Amino acid sequence: MIYAGLMLIAFGSTSAIALNSRPAGAGATPARSSATPFDNYQFRPIEEHVVSREMGRRYNKDVDDYAQCDVVIVGAGSAGLSCAYELSKYPEIKVALIEQSVSPGGGAWLGGQLMSPMVVRKPADEFLDELGVAYTEALLTVDGTEHGSTHVVVKHAALFTATVLTKVLQADNIKLFNAVSVEDLIVKQDPDGQEGERCVAGVVTNWATVTLFGHDTQSCMDPNTISSKVVVGATGHDGPLGASVVKRLAKLGMLNKDNAPTGMGALDMNTAEDGVVDGTRELAPGIILAGMEVAESNGAARMGPTFGAMMISGRKAAYLCLNKLDVDWSGASAKNLAALEEMVATNSP
């Protein structure tokens, strides 16, 4: 009996692996159906200019609606998104979320070194519960003995980021402007301060492609502005695009010696996350720092691939915004109320 097969040659010998066990001469295999539910699928006709107008009209309305808002969040990484999510619970607050990349999420689409799982130290897993993000309890085992769980693991970091991003995008009071850069800050006389004291009153924006590539090739690429009552800096740790708010404040001379940027410290997970949450604060009048940009301002250690501090720092920044806006947040859940009051009282400027 002859079989169709693949001949493998190894060390001078041959062997046959049957890829098709149908005997030669047997009847032909019946043809599989190629039908799908989408055969002969047709879209309704449309004129090209209609698509242009649909996009342009809505986007320009967003630009008009958010030219003056309550809060601007600079950076839509895990801290910025967590801040926006918390503020989405207050529909009376208008929030512009600005992200330089086309794709929001910052570095939270993956865990460490491009690996997919996301580690979140307790008790920040409570935020995952609120979002409905599934995770696995990670038990600490020493010499075969279990010592309880100190952290949880989300099977893919993108699961958290996609979930919180979806909830933010669904909120009526938040507009994400991605592919938009913040080139500078709006700084004015502080109405609540003494003569000569300044405050941040908004941001200066431009298309990201102009910021990154246009200024060196074009003679005039003027920006736009968004005015706000509070700005949250969540642009990440130092780098070509990171820590931009801290660096600009330092250059403007708006930071005193206690707030002068010291640069992020070396990695120490056990001190880093507490340090970032503790350091989330109003750095200068009108501007609050969140996430890894905090470490650039106070020298907190970097935590590496653990994400709880980014989530909680962003949420804490949201409550600092509420305080700044004189919004009553006492309706927060009783479970979190005491902890939130302690955080805000301890870290208010």
SERO-4910 file (N, C-alpha, C, O; in steps of 0.05 Angstrom, whole numbers):
BEGIN
 pado doro    nc1    nc2    nc3   cac1   cac2   cac3    cc1    cc2    cc3    oc1    oc2    oc3
  Met    A     17    -24      0      0      0      0     18     25      0     37     26     15
  Ile    A     12     44    -17     28     67    -21     14     91     -7    -10     95    -11
  Tyr    A     30    107      9     20    131     22     35    155     12     59    154      7
  Ala    A     20    177     10     33    203      4     47    212     29     35    212     51
  Gly    A     72    219     28     87    226     52    109    245     47    115    252     24
  Leu    A    122    254     69    146    271     68    170    255     75    170    243     97
  Met    A    190    255     58    214    239     64    234    256     79    242    278     70
  Leu    A    243    247    103    263    260    119    289    245    117    289    221    120
  Ile    A    311    258    112    337    246    109    353    254    133    358    277    138
  Ala    A    363    234    149    378    240    173    399    218    176    393    195    177
  Phe    A    425    226    178    447    208    182    447    186    161    453    163    167
  Gly    A    441    194    136    443    175    114    419    156    112    419    140     93
  Ser    A    400    157    130    377    139    128    352    155    120    352    180    122
  Thr    A    332    142    111    307    155    104    284    144    119    284    120    126
  Ser    A    265    161    125    241    152    138    218    168    127    221    190    118
  Ala    A    194    156    127    171    168    115    151    176    137    144    159    154
  Ile    A    141    201    136    121    210    155     95    214    138     95    231    120
  Ala    A     74    200    144     50    202    129     36    227    135     27    232    157
  Leu    A     33    245    114     18    269    117    -11    265    108    -29    280    116
  Asn    A    -15    245     93    -42    239     83    -46    209     83    -34    195     67
  Ser    A    -62    199    101    -64    170    104    -85    158     85    -91    134     87
  Arg    A    -95    174     67   -115    163     48   -100    146     28    -82    155     15
  Pro    A   -108    120     25    -95    103      6    -98    114    -22   -117    126    -30
  Ala    A    -77    108    -38    -78    117    -66   -101    103    -80   -107     80    -76
  Gly    A   -114    118    -97   -136    108   -112   -163    111    -98   -183    105   -110
  Ala    A   -162    119    -73   -188    123    -59   -202    147    -71   -190    163    -85
  Gly    A   -227    149    -65   -244    170    -76   -234    198    -67   -223    200    -46
  Ala    A   -239    218    -84   -230    245    -78   -245    256    -53   -269    250    -49
  Thr    A   -231    272    -37   -243    284    -13   -264    305    -22   -259    321    -39
  Pro    A   -288    304    -10   -309    323    -18   -299    351    -13   -287    357      7
  Ala    A   -305    368    -32   -297    396    -30   -311    410     -6   -335    407     -2
  Arg    A   -295    425     10   -306    439     33   -321    464     22   -314    476      2
  Ser    A   -342    471     36   -358    494     28   -341    520     33   -328    522     53
  Ser    A   -343    538     14   -329    564     17   -349    586     24   -341    610     24
  Ala    A   -373    579     30   -393    599     37   -389    612     64   -381    598     83
  Thr    A   -394    638     67   -393    652     93   -418    669     95   -431    675     75
  Pro    A   -424    678    119   -447    696    123   -444    723    109   -463    739    107
  Phe    A   -419    729    100   -414    756     88   -411    755     58   -402    775     46
  Asp    A   -418    734     46   -417    733     16   -438    753      5   -460    755     15
  Asn    A   -430    766    -16   -447    786    -29   -454    809    -11   -475    822    -14
  Tyr    A   -437    814      9   -442    836     28   -437    863     14   -417    866      0
  Gln    A   -456    882     17   -453    907      4   -458    930     24   -478    930     39
  Phe    A   -441    950     23   -444    974     39   -463    993     24   -465    993      0
  Arg    A   -476   1010     40   -493   1030     27   -475   1051     15   -454   1057     25
  Pro    A   -484   1063     -7   -467   1083    -21   -463   1108     -5   -480   1116     11
  Ile    A   -441   1121     -9   -435   1146      5   -417   1163    -13   -401   1153    -28
  Glu    A   -419   1189    -10   -401   1208    -24   -377   1214     -6   -380   1216     18
  Glu    A   -354   1217    -18   -329   1221     -3   -330   1246     15   -320   1246     37
  His    A   -342   1267      5   -343   1292     20   -360   1289     45   -356   1304     64
  Val    A   -378   1270     45   -395   1266     69   -377   1256     92   -381   1265    115
  Val    A   -359   1238     86   -341   1227    107   -323   1250    118   -320   1252    142
  Ser    A   -312   1266    100   -296   1289    109   -311   1307    127   -301   1316    148
  Arg    A   -336   1313    120   -352   1332    136   -360   1319    163   -360   1333    184
  Glu    A   -365   1293    163   -373   1280    188   -349   1282    208   -354   1288    232
  Met    A   -325   1277    199   -302   1278    217   -296   1307    225   -293   1313    248
  Gly    A   -294   1324    205   -286   1352    210   -305   1367    228   -297   1381    246
  Arg    A   -331   1363    223   -351   1378    238   -350   1369    268   -351   1386    286
  Arg    A   -348   1344    272   -348   1334    300   -322   1341    314   -322   1349    338
  Tyr    A   -300   1338    300   -274   1344    313   -272   1374    319   -263   1382    341
  Asn    A   -280   1390    301   -279   1419    305   -298   1428    328   -292   1446    343
  Lys    A   -320   1414    331   -338   1419    354   -324   1412    380   -326   1427    400
  Asp    A   -309   1390    380   -295   1382    404   -274   1403    411   -271   1411    434
  Val    A   -259   1413    391   -239   1434    396   -252   1458    407   -241   1471    426
  Asp    A   -275   1466    397   -290   1489    407   -300   1484    436   -297   1502    453
  Asp    A   -311   1461    440   -322   1455    467   -301   1453    489   -306   1461    511
  Tyr    A   -277   1444    481   -256   1439    501   -234   1460    501   -213   1456    513
  Ala    A   -239   1482    486   -219   1504    487   -216   1516    514   -196   1527    521
  Gln    A   -238   1513    530   -237   1522    558   -250   1499    574   -274   1493    570
  Cys    A   -235   1487    592   -246   1465    607   -236   1466    636   -221   1484    644
  Asp    A   -245   1447    652   -238   1447    680   -210   1434    685   -194   1445    700
  Val    A   -205   1412    672   -180   1397    677   -168   1389    650   -182   1379    632
  Val    A   -142   1393    647   -127   1381    625   -108   1361    636    -93   1366    655
  Ile    A   -109   1337    626    -90   1315    634    -71   1312    611    -79   1306    588
  Val    A    -45   1315    616    -24   1313    596    -12   1285    599      3   1279    618
  Gly    A    -18   1268    580     -8   1241    580    -29   1221    586    -42   1222    607
  Ala    A    -34   1202    568    -55   1182    571    -43   1154    575    -52   1135    563
  Gly    A    -23   1153    593    -12   1127    601    -29   1116    624    -52   1125    628
  Ser    A    -19   1097    639    -35   1085    660    -43   1105    682    -65   1103    692
  Ala    A    -26   1124    689    -33   1144    709    -53   1164    698    -73   1170    711
  Gly    A    -49   1174    674    -67   1193    662    -95   1181    657   -115   1194    662
  Leu    A    -95   1156    648   -121   1143    643   -136   1138    669   -160   1141    671
  Ser    A   -121   1130    690   -134   1125    716   -145   1151    728   -166   1151    740
  Cys    A   -131   1173    724   -141   1199    732   -166   1207    717   -186   1215    729
  Ala    A   -165   1203    691   -189   1209    675   -213   1192    682   -235   1202    684
  Tyr    A   -208   1167    688   -229   1149    696   -243   1159    721   -267   1159    723
  Glu    A   -227   1166    741   -238   1176    766   -254   1201    762   -275   1204    774
  Leu    A   -245   1219    745   -259   1244    740   -284   1239    723   -302   1256    723
  Ser    A   -285   1217    709   -309   1211    693   -334   1207    711   -356   1207    701
  Lys    A   -329   1202    737   -352   1198    755   -365   1225    762   -386   1225    776
  Tyr    A   -354   1247    753   -364   1274    759   -371   1287    733   -355   1303    723
  Pro    A   -395   1282    722   -401   1291    695   -402   1322    692   -401   1332    669
  Glu    A   -403   1336    714   -402   1366    712   -374   1376    707   -371   1400    701
  Ile    A   -354   1360    708   -326   1368    704   -318   1361    675   -320   1338    667
  Lys    A   -310   1382    661   -301   1378    633   -271   1373    632   -255   1389    643
  Val    A   -263   1350    620   -235   1341    621   -225   1337    592   -237   1322    577
  Ala    A   -202   1349    586   -188   1344    561   -164   1327    567   -147   1334    584
  Leu    A   -163   1304    554   -141   1285    558   -123   1285    533   -133   1279    511
  Ile    A    -98   1293    536    -81   1297    513    -59   1276    512    -45   1272    532
  Glu    A    -56   1264    489    -35   1243    486    -20   1248    460    -32   1251    438
  Gln    A      6   1249    462     23   1254    438     23   1231    418     25   1236    394
  Ser    A     21   1207    428     21   1184    410     -6   1180    397    -27   1189    407
  Val    A     -6   1167    374    -31   1159    362    -46   1140    380    -71   1141    382
  Ser    A    -32   1122    393    -44   1102    410    -40   1109    439    -18   1109    449
  Pro    A    -62   1115    454    -60   1120    483    -52   1094    497    -53   1072    487
  Gly    A    -44   1098    522    -37   1075    539     -9   1075    549     -2   1060    568
  Gly    A      8   1091    537     36   1093    546     49   1066    545     47   1051    526
  Gly    A     64   1059    567     78   1033    568     61   1011    580     72    990    586
  Ala    A     35   1015    584     18    996    598      5    975    579    -13    961    588
  Trp    A     14    974    554      4    953    537     19    927    541      9    905    533
  Leu    A     42    928    554     58    905    561     69    907    589     69    929    600
  Gly    A     78    885    600     92    886    625    121    893    621    127    909    604
  Gly    A    139    881    636    167    887    634    180    873    611    174    850    604
  Gln    A    199    887    598    216    876    577    199    863    555    206    841    545
  Leu    A    178    876    548    160    867    526    145    841    532    135    829    514
  Met    A    145    833    557    129    809    565    101    818    571     96    841    580
  Ser    A     81    801    566     53    810    567     40    811    595     23    829    598
  Pro    A     47    794    615     32    796    640     38    822    655     59    834    653
  Met    A     17    831    670     19    856    686     18    849    715     -1    835    724
  Val    A     37    857    731     38    853    759     27    877    774     36    900    768
  Val    A      9    873    792     -3    895    808     -2    887    837    -13    867    845
  Arg    A     13    903    853     15    897    881    -10    905    897    -22    926    891
  Lys    A    -16    889    916    -39    896    933    -33    920    950    -10    924    958
  Pro    A    -53    936    957    -82    932    953    -93    945    927   -117    949    925
  Ala    A    -76    952    908    -86    965    884   -103    946    867   -116    956    848
  Asp    A   -104    920    873   -121    902    859   -151    910    862   -168    901    846
  Glu    A   -157    925    882   -185    935    886   -194    952    862   -217    952    854
  Phe    A   -175    965    849   -182    981    826   -188    962    802   -206    968    787
  Leu    A   -173    940    800   -180    921    779   -207    909    783   -222    905    764
  Asp    A   -215    905    808   -242    895    814   -263    915    805   -283    907    794
  Glu    A   -258    940    811   -277    961    803   -280    962    773   -302    966    762
  Leu    A   -258    959    758   -259    960    729   -270    934    717   -279    934    694
  Gly    A   -269    912    732   -278    886    722   -256    872    706   -262    856    689
  Val    A   -231    878    713   -208    865    700   -201    839    715   -195    841    739
  Ala    A   -201    817    702   -195    791    715   -165    789    720   -148    800    705
  Tyr    A   -158    775    741   -130    770    748   -127    744    764   -147    732    771
  Thr    A   -102    736    768    -96    712    783    -81    721    809    -63    737    808
  Glu    A    -90    709    831    -76    714    857    -49    700    856    -47    676    848
  Ala    A    -28    714    863     -1    703    863      7    698    892     11    716    907
  Leu    A     10    672    899     17    665    927     47    664    930     61    652    913
  Leu    A     57    676    951     85    675    957     91    649    972     80    643    993
  Thr    A    109    633    960    116    607    971    146    606    978    162    611    960
  Val    A    152    600   1003    180    598   1012    184    571   1024    170    563   1043
  Asp    A    203    556   1013    209    529   1023    183    512   1024    179    496   1043
  Gly    A    167    515   1004    143    498   1002    120    508   1019     99    495   1019
  Thr    A    123    530   1033    102    540   1051     90    566   1039    104    584   1031
  Glu    A     63    567   1037     50    590   1026     48    612   1047     40    606   1070
  His    A     54    636   1040     54    659   1059     34    680   1050     38    704   1057
  Gly    A     14    673   1036     -6    692   1028      2    706   1002     23    701    991
  Ser    A    -16    724    993    -12    738    968     -5    767    972    -18    781    987
  Thr    A     16    775    958     25    804    959     17    819    934     19    843    933
  His    A     10    804    913      4    816    887    -14    799    871    -18    775    877
  Val    A    -23    810    849    -39    795    830    -27    799    802    -11    817    798
  Val    A    -35    782    784    -24    783    757    -47    783    737    -63    764    736
  Val    A    -48    803    720    -66    804    697    -53    790    674    -30    795    668
  Lys    A    -68    772    661    -55    755    641    -42    770    618    -22    761    607
  His    A    -53    793    612    -41    811    591    -46    839    599    -69    847    604
  Ala    A    -25    855    600    -27    883    608    -48    898    591    -61    916    601
  Ala    A    -50    891    566    -69    904    548    -98    901    558   -115    917    551
  Leu    A   -103    880    574   -130    877    584   -138    900    603   -160    910    601
  Phe    A   -119    908    620   -124    931    637   -127    956    621   -146    971    624
  Thr    A   -107    961    603   -106    986    588   -131    989    570   -142   1011    569
  Ala    A   -138    968    556   -161    969    539   -187    974    554   -205    988    545
  Thr    A   -189    962    578   -213    966    595   -216    994    605   -237   1007    602
  Val    A   -194   1005    617   -196   1032    628   -199   1052    606   -213   1073    609
  Leu    A   -185   1048    583   -188   1066    561   -216   1066    550   -227   1087    543
  Thr    A   -228   1043    548   -256   1041    538   -275   1057    556   -292   1072    546
  Lys    A   -272   1054    582   -290   1068    601   -285   1098    599   -305   1114    601
  Val    A   -261   1107    596   -255   1135    593   -267   1146    567   -280   1168    567
  Leu    A   -264   1132    545   -275   1141    520   -305   1142    520   -317   1158    505
  Gln    A   -318   1125    535   -347   1125    536   -359   1148    553   -383   1153    552
  Ala    A   -342   1161    569   -351   1182    587   -358   1207    571   -344   1215    552
  Asp    A   -381   1220    577   -390   1243    562   -374   1268    569   -374   1287    554
  Asn    A   -361   1268    592   -347   1293    601   -317   1293    595   -303   1310    604
  Ile    A   -308   1273    579   -279   1271    574   -275   1269    544   -288   1253    530
  Lys    A   -256   1284    534   -248   1283    505   -219   1276    503   -202   1290    514
  Leu    A   -213   1254    490   -185   1247    484   -176   1260    458   -188   1256    437
  Phe    A   -155   1276    460   -141   1287    437   -115   1272    433    -95   1280    445
  Asn    A   -115   1251    418    -90   1237    413    -76   1247    388    -89   1261    372
  Ala    A    -51   1241    385    -34   1252    364    -32   1283    367    -28   1297    347
  Val    A    -34   1292    392    -32   1320    398    -10   1323    420    -10   1309    440
  Ser    A      8   1342    416     29   1347    435     23   1372    452     10   1391    443
  Val    A     33   1372    476     33   1396    493     61   1408    491     81   1396    500
  Glu    A     63   1431    478     89   1443    473     97   1462    495    121   1467    499
  Asp    A     78   1472    510     84   1492    531     61   1494    549     40   1481    545
  Leu    A     64   1510    570     43   1516    589     33   1544    587     49   1562    580
  Ile    A      8   1549    594     -2   1576    597      3   1584    626     -6   1571    644
  Val    A     17   1606    630     24   1615    657     16   1644    660     22   1661    643
  Lys    A      1   1649    682     -9   1676    687     -5   1683    716      3   1667    733
  Gln    A    -11   1708    722    -12   1717    750    -32   1700    766    -55   1697    757
  Asp    A    -24   1690    788    -42   1673    805    -63   1691    818    -56   1708    834
  Pro    A    -89   1688    811   -109   1705    823   -112   1702    853   -122   1720    867
  Asp    A   -103   1679    863   -104   1674    892    -78   1680    906    -76   1676    930
  Gly    A    -58   1688    891    -31   1692    902    -24   1722    905    -40   1739    899
  Gln    A      0   1727    915      9   1754    917     19   1764    890     23   1748    872
  Glu    A     24   1789    889     34   1802    864     60   1788    856     79   1785    871
  Gly    A     61   1780    831     84   1766    820     83   1736    822    100   1723    809
  Glu    A     65   1725    837     63   1696    839     47   1685    815     26   1696    808
  Arg    A     57   1664    803     45   1655    778     31   1628    782     37   1613    801
  Cys    A     13   1622    764      0   1596    765     -3   1586    736     -2   1601    717
  Val    A     -6   1560    734    -11   1547    708    -41   1549    701    -57   1542    718
  Ala    A    -47   1559    677    -75   1564    670    -83   1550    644   -103   1557    632
  Gly    A    -68   1529    636    -75   1514    612    -50   1505    598    -28   1506    609
  Val    A    -54   1496    573    -31   1484    558    -31   1495    530    -51   1505    519
  Val    A     -8   1493    518     -3   1501    490      0   1475    473     17   1459    480
  Thr    A    -16   1472    453    -18   1447    438    -10   1450    409    -10   1472    398
  Asn    A     -3   1428    397      2   1426    368     -2   1398    359     -2   1379    375
  Trp    A     -4   1394    333     -5   1367    323     22   1353    329     43   1366    328
  Ala    A     21   1328    337     46   1314    345     66   1314    323     90   1316    328
  Thr    A     57   1311    298     76   1310    276     90   1336    272    113   1337    263
  Val    A     76   1358    279     89   1384    277    110   1387    299    132   1396    294
  Thr    A    102   1380    323    121   1382    346    146   1365    341    168   1374    347
  Leu    A    142   1341    331    164   1322    328    181   1327    304    206   1323    305
  Phe    A    169   1337    282    183   1338    257    181   1365    243    198   1372    226
  Gly    A    160   1381    249    154   1404    233    170   1429    239    176   1445    221
  His    A    178   1433    264    190   1458    271    218   1462    259    227   1484    255
  Asp    A    231   1440    253    258   1442    241    257   1445    211    277   1451    198
  Thr    A    233   1441    199    232   1442    170    214   1465    159    215   1472    136
  Gln    A    197   1476    177    179   1497    168    185   1523    183    195   1522    206
  Ser    A    179   1545    170    186   1571    182    165   1580    202    172   1595    221
  Cys    A    141   1572    200    120   1581    218    100   1559    223     84   1551    206
  Met    A    100   1548    247     81   1527    255     70   1534    282     75   1520    302
  Asp    A     54   1555    283     43   1565    309     24   1544    321     11   1529    307
  Pro    A     22   1545    348      6   1525    362    -23   1535    367    -31   1555    357
  Asn    A    -37   1519    383    -63   1526    393    -62   1525    424    -41   1520    435
  Thr    A    -84   1531    437    -84   1531    467   -110   1518    477   -130   1517    464
  Ile    A   -108   1508    502   -131   1499    517   -128   1511    545   -108   1506    559
  Ser    A   -147   1527    553   -147   1539    579   -161   1520    599   -180   1507    592
  Ser    A   -151   1519    624   -163   1502    644   -157   1513    672   -140   1530    676
  Lys    A   -173   1503    691   -169   1510    719   -147   1494    732   -134   1504    751
  Val    A   -143   1470    722   -122   1452    733   -110   1436    710   -123   1429    691
  Val    A    -83   1432    712    -69   1415    693    -57   1392    709    -44   1396    730
  Val    A    -60   1368    699    -47   1344    711    -24   1335    692    -29   1329    669
  Gly    A      0   1335    702     23   1326    687     27   1296    692     34   1288    714
  Ala    A     23   1280    671     27   1251    673     42   1241    649     33   1222    635
  Thr    A     65   1253    643     79   1247    618    101   1226    622    116   1221    603
  Gly    A    103   1214    645    122   1192    649    149   1202    658    154   1225    664
  His    A    168   1182    659    195   1189    669    211   1202    647    202   1203    623
  Asp    A    234   1212    654    250   1228    636    257   1213    610    261   1189    610
  Gly    A    259   1229    589    266   1218    563    260   1239    542    255   1262    550
  Pro    A    262   1232    517    257   1253    496    230   1266    498    227   1289    492
  Leu    A    210   1250    508    183   1261    510    172   1262    538    152   1274    544
  Gly    A    186   1249    557    177   1246    584    184   1269    602    202   1284    596
  Ala    A    170   1270    625    175   1290    645    175   1319    634    189   1336    645
  Ser    A    159   1323    613    160   1349    600    149   1372    617    158   1394    616
  Val    A    129   1365    634    117   1386    651    137   1395    672    141   1419    676
  Val    A    150   1375    686    169   1382    706    192   1399    695    200   1419    706
  Lys    A    202   1390    672    225   1404    660    217   1433    652    233   1451    655
  Arg    A    193   1437    642    185   1464    634    181   1481    659    188   1505    658
  Leu    A    169   1471    680    165   1486    705    192   1495    716    195   1518    725
  Ala    A    212   1477    715    238   1484    725    251   1506    709    263   1525    719
  Lys    A    247   1504    682    259   1525    665    245   1552    669    258   1573    666
  Leu    A    220   1551    676    205   1576    681    211   1588    708    202   1610    715
  Gly    A    225   1573    725    232   1583    752    208   1582    771    207   1597    790
  Met    A    189   1563    766    165   1561    782    168   1540    804    148   1536    819
  Leu    A    191   1528    807    195   1508    827    214   1518    848    236   1528    841
  Asn    A    207   1516    874    226   1523    894    246   1501    899    244   1480    887
  Lys    A    265   1505    917    286   1485    921    275   1458    930    287   1437    925
  Asp    A    252   1459    945    241   1434    954    227   1418    932    224   1394    934
  Asn    A    219   1432    911    206   1419    888    223   1417    864    214   1407    843
  Ala    A    248   1426    865    265   1425    842    269   1396    833    274   1378    849
  Pro    A    268   1391    807    270   1363    797    297   1351    803    318   1363    797
  Thr    A    297   1328    816    322   1315    823    328   1291    805    350   1281    805
  Gly    A    308   1283    790    312   1259    773    303   1234    788    305   1232    812
  Met    A    294   1215    773    284   1190    784    307   1174    796    329   1173    785
  Gly    A    301   1162    819    321   1145    832    324   1118    820    308   1110    802
  Ala    A    344   1102    828    348   1075    818    325   1057    828    310   1064    846
  Leu    A    323   1034    816    300   1016    820    300   1004    849    320    993    858
  Asp    A    277   1007    862    272    994    887    242    991    890    228   1010    898
  Met    A    231    968    883    202    965    882    189    971    908    167    982    908
  Asn    A    201    963    930    188    966    956    185    995    965    166   1001    981
  Thr    A    202   1012    957    199   1040    964    187   1057    942    176   1078    947
  Ala    A    190   1048    917    183   1064    894    153   1070    893    145   1093    890
  Glu    A    137   1050    895    108   1054    891     96   1072    913     80   1089    907
  Asp    A    104   1067    938     95   1084    960    104   1113    955     89   1132    960
  Gly    A    129   1116    946    140   1142    941    126   1158    920    122   1182    922
  Val    A    117   1144    899    103   1157    877     75   1166    886     67   1189    880
  Val    A     61   1149    900     34   1156    910     36   1179    930     21   1198    929
  Asp    A     55   1176    949     59   1197    969     66   1224    957     57   1245    966
  Gly    A     82   1223    935     91   1247    922     72   1259    902     77   1281    891
  Thr    A     50   1247    897     29   1258    879     17   1282    893      4   1280    913
  Arg    A     21   1306    880     14   1330    894     12   1353    874     18   1350    851
  Glu    A      3   1376    885      3   1401    869     31   1412    870     39   1422    891
  Leu    A     46   1410    848     74   1418    848     78   1448    848     96   1458    861
  Ala    A     61   1461    834     60   1490    832     31   1498    829     15   1481    821
  Pro    A     24   1523    834     -5   1530    832    -16   1523    805     -7   1532    784
  Gly    A    -37   1507    806    -51   1500    781    -41   1475    768    -53   1467    747
  Ile    A    -20   1462    778    -10   1438    764     -4   1416    784     10   1420    804
  Ile    A    -15   1392    778    -13   1369    795      3   1347    780     -2   1344    756
  Leu    A     21   1334    793     36   1313    781     25   1286    788     15   1282    810
  Ala    A     27   1267    769     18   1239    774     37   1220    759     50   1227    740
  Gly    A     38   1195    769     53   1175    756     83   1179    758     93   1191    777
  Met    A     98   1169    738    127   1169    740    139   1197    738    162   1201    744
  Glu    A    123   1216    729    133   1244    729    137   1254    757    154   1272    762
  Val    A    123   1242    776    127   1248    805    156   1241    813    169   1257    826
  Ala    A    165   1218    804    192   1209    811    213   1228    801    234   1231    813
  Glu    A    208   1240    778    227   1259    767    229   1284    784    249   1299    784
  Ser    A    207   1290    798    207   1315    814    216   1311    843    227   1329    855
  Asn    A    213   1286    854    220   1283    882    242   1262    886    249   1255    909
  Gly    A    253   1250    864    274   1231    866    266   1204    876    283   1188    883
  Ala    A    240   1198    875    231   1171    883    243   1150    865    249   1155    842
  Ala    A    247   1127    876    258   1105    861    239   1097    838    215   1101    840
  Arg    A    251   1085    817    234   1073    797    225   1046    806    240   1032    821
  Met    A    201   1038    798    191   1012    808    193    990    788    187    967    794
  Gly    A    200    996    763    202    975    744    174    966    736    155    981    736
  Pro    A    171    940    729    146    931    717    124    923    737    113    901    735
  Thr    A    118    941    756     94    938    772     78    963    769     89    985    767
  Phe    A     51    960    767     35    982    757     15    994    777      1   1013    771
  Gly    A     14    983    802     -5    993    821     -2   1023    827    -22   1037    829
  Ala    A     23   1032    830     27   1060    836     18   1079    814      8   1101    820
  Met    A     20   1070    789     10   1087    767    -20   1091    770    -31   1113    766
  Met    A    -34   1069    776    -63   1070    778    -72   1088    801    -88   1106    798
  Ile    A    -60   1083    825    -68   1097    849    -59   1126    848    -73   1144    858
  Ser    A    -35   1132    837    -26   1159    835    -45   1175    817    -52   1198    823
  Gly    A    -54   1163    795    -73   1177    777    -99   1182    791   -111   1204    787
  Arg    A   -109   1163    806   -134   1167    820   -131   1188    842   -149   1205    846
  Lys    A   -109   1188    856   -104   1208    876   -103   1236    863   -114   1255    874
  Ala    A    -90   1238    840    -89   1264    826   -117   1274    820   -122   1298    821
  Ala    A   -135   1256    813   -163   1263    807   -176   1276    832   -190   1296    829
  Tyr    A   -171   1265    855   -183   1276    879   -170   1303    887   -183   1321    898
  Leu    A   -144   1306    881   -132   1332    885   -144   1353    866   -147   1376    873
  Cys    A   -151   1344    842   -165   1362    823   -192   1370    834   -200   1393    833
  Leu    A   -207   1351    846   -233   1357    857   -231   1377    880   -247   1395    882
  Asn    A   -210   1373    896   -206   1393    918   -200   1421    907   -211   1440    916
  Lys    A   -184   1422    886   -177   1447    873   -202   1461    862   -204   1485    861
  Leu    A   -220   1444    852   -245   1455    839   -267   1458    859   -290   1466    851
  Asp    A   -262   1453    885   -282   1455    906   -306   1437    900   -329   1445    904
  Val    A   -300   1413    890   -321   1394    885   -324   1375    909   -304   1364    919
  Asp    A   -348   1371    918   -353   1353    941   -351   1324    931   -368   1315    915
  Trp    A   -332   1309    940   -329   1281    933   -336   1263    956   -328   1240    956
  Ser    A   -351   1273    975   -358   1257    999   -376   1234    992   -381   1216   1008
  Gly    A   -387   1234    967   -403   1211    959   -387   1187    951   -398   1167    943
  Ala    A   -361   1189    952   -344   1166    946   -351   1143    965   -361   1148    987
  Ser    A   -345   1119    956   -353   1095    972   -340   1097   1000   -318   1106   1003
  Ala    A   -356   1088   1020   -346   1088   1047   -320   1072   1050   -304   1078   1067
  Lys    A   -317   1052   1033   -293   1035   1035   -268   1051   1029   -247   1046   1041
  Asn    A   -270   1070   1011   -246   1085   1003   -244   1113   1015   -223   1126   1014
  Leu    A   -265   1122   1028   -267   1150   1037   -244   1157   1057   -231   1177   1053
  Ala    A   -241   1140   1077   -221   1146   1098   -193   1147   1086   -177   1165   1092
  Ala    A   -187   1128   1069   -160   1127   1056   -156   1151   1039   -134   1162   1038
  Leu    A   -176   1159   1024   -174   1182   1006   -169   1208   1022   -153   1225   1015
  Glu    A   -184   1211   1044   -181   1235   1060   -153   1236   1072   -141   1258   1073
  Glu    A   -143   1214   1080   -116   1213   1092    -95   1221   1071    -77   1236   1076
  Met    A    -98   1210   1046    -79   1216   1025    -79   1245   1018    -58   1258   1016
  Val    A   -103   1256   1015   -105   1284   1007    -95   1303   1029    -80   1322   1023
  Ala    A   -102   1297   1054    -93   1314   1076    -63   1314   1079    -51   1334   1085
  Thr    A    -52   1290   1076    -23   1287   1080     -7   1301   1058     15   1311   1063
  Asn    A    -18   1302   1034     -2   1311   1011    -11   1337    998     -1   1345    977
  Ser    A    -30   1351   1011    -38   1376   1000    -15   1396   1004     -2   1396   1024
  Pro    A    -11   1414    984     11   1434    986      6   1455   1008     22   1472   1012
***
